[in-house]
Amino acid sequence: MADAVFAIPGDLRSTTGGYAYDRRVIELLPDFGVRVSVLALPGSFPNPTDDDLAETHRILKARREDAVLVADGLAFGAFPEDILSTLKGRVIALVHHPLYLETGLPHARKVELKASEENALRRANHVVVTSRTTKRIVVDQMGLSADKVTVAEPGTDPAQRATGTGVPLQILSVGAVMPRKGYDLLIAALAPLKELDWRLTIAGALDRHPVAVERLRDAIHAHGLQDRVTLAGKVVPATLERLYESADLFVSASLFEGYGMVLAEAMARGLPMVLACGGAAAETAGQAAALHVEAGNVAELTAALRRALTDKKLRDRLADASWESGRTLPTWHETARRIAAVILGLRP
């Protein structure tokens, strides 16, 4: 057995896709010969305070140096040189989403994060990313060697095919409310479609970005959609399963996805989709399973939503393709196997 230490900022129990990925991999790695322990880093990353950096330095110095360090990119990309220079042993960076591509950052902060992340990834012995799109970004835009980067796409659990509701048509969107998810754009796109009988549920944490939540609530009120839109907040798995089961259409207006785990979850249930092609979303959900629109283009999103909501034959065709694609998605065991191979120094 090999030993690995996962350094993860904040609460590993958080409901975002990145934390869910980390939890599942940590759970399964022992099946592939890797013992895992977890180092909890301060939750302020990627914008740590000086005190949090000092605490991070102390935590990392105290770790077992004979264990491979697997550092979540949310923190690793923001490590300054005085932390990077003291890391001992093999270091693997796990990049879910390049930090500098987060929506809403000032240009100067984007430049600062890109330089910091490039420096950190050069220090890593190997980099694991969650999609082919992210690999292209770290190779083409951040200067990493392609043979230093391994793709380990998130797994998807098998699920029953959704039956939907029908009247009114239930639209589902899943993910924490934050600028990158484009929920305010989704509301603007749905506003011209009031004559159609639909309801939208947004299932995702409301405590990640208060400004984005306020902007979303303002958009809902400004367009008079209070009776059409439900902000469900963070939901337990059983509730989320019921939402998937009753949905007639899955929508993602996200401006950028490092992979798009919720898209895979929708395909595992055979849901027809309308999605913005930001980042890896277009690769995760192919053309047959979804209507694709340009990320950030409200008019295109409105047109696609109108088509999907008014054409049942189209929804059925998308749903069949989604269901078939869902049968080919990677399993979590495959994800863990690929990461274990990297930790063990093997080619996945």
Secondary structure, DSSP 8 states (H G I E B T S, - for coil): -EEEEEEEES-TT--SHHHHHHHHHHHHGGGGTEEEEEEEE-TTTTS--HHHHHHHHHHHHTS-TTSEEEEEHHHHTT--HHHHTT--S-EEEEESS-GGG-TT--HHHHHHHHHHHHHHHHHSSEEEESSHHHHHHHHHTT---GGGEEE---------------SSEEEEEES--SGGG-HHHHHHHHGGGTTS-EEEEEES-SSS-HHHHHHHHHHHHHTT-TTTEEEEES--HHHHHHHHHH-SEEEE--S-BSS-HHHHHHHHTT--EEEE--BTHHHHS-TTTEEEE-TT-HHHHHHHHHHHHH-HHHHHHHHHHHHHHHTTS--HHHHHHHHHHHHTT---
